[in-house]
Amino acid sequence: MAYAEDDYLMISGIQHFKFCRRQWALIHIEQQWAENEHTAAGRLMHKKVHDPYMTEKRGDMIVARALPVSSRELGISGECDVVEFYKSETGVKLHGHRGLYTIYPIEYKKGKPKTTEEDRLQLAAQSLCLEEMFCTEIGEGAVFYGETRRREPVQITQELRREVRDMFQEMHQYYSRKYTPRVKYTKACNSCSLKEICLPRLERTLPVKKYLSQMLEEDEV
């Protein structure tokens, strides 16, 4: 199945979706947004990295910044922070350049390496887009963390690919229904920029079990 461009979802949304499905829906379906210190720092870092008019050539390597990417198969689009193209006999042809090149995507993040999968999933989604656009396979990319000033290599495994495809399929289902999932409160809610928007609404509607319990208590009075 190939998606129409009007139905494309943002690649970056997979970060929100992995963190919290409700957060993703509030941002991408209901168009809600609120900034905190974490989102502000991340936005400033990406602003420094992104220069869509800049392509560097360093010997046998070409560096592209803010490269637009998309996938008709997954129905997604977005930008890669940095993509490095290395001259290689086993690579692909690039328009306007001689020789063949392998592709190495790099995603920039403000903090330090995470134990969770959000960053790796976003990089894998970008890699799948690049594979579809350039008719190639990408085995590895990297996430650069601003706090450590280091690249962390990421293997684009079959497990990561499957999770990316499954998550975007679920996201498309929610998006087509304009459905915002309910979730249980966790400690992670405290770090969410949408906490003040989300939590009052979560608490407004009582779970059925609690509602029935309250009704029974009122009948007994």
Helices and strands as residue ranges (DSSP letters): G 5-7, E 9-10, H 13-19, H 21-28, H 37-49, E 55-58, E 61-71, E 76-93, E 100-109, H 118-134, E 140-145, E 150-155, H 158-177, G 187-191, H 195-204, H 208-220
